[in-house]
């Protein structure tokens, strides 16, 4: 089984962040607290992700399209995933 990196999906980060901020404000958070909650969630996710994914998350949160091409060369990391799907 071959592992291939899919092309990055184009996300409009400002739209996603605005929607998330609106949803958080709808449950009673101020805009400032909603933004802090989003930043805290991103920091938490980063603390749980392997180091090679940190820059992609940083890029995404900065509103840039993350460069995921370098992740394909992480044979040990991504290659290990194929075992989950019956690959050898």
Secondary structure, 3 states (H helix, E strand, C coil): CCCCCCCCCCCCHHHHHHHHHHHHHHCCCCHHHHHHHHHHHHHHHHHHCCHHHHHHHHHHHCCCCCCCHHHHHCHHHHHHHHHHHCCC
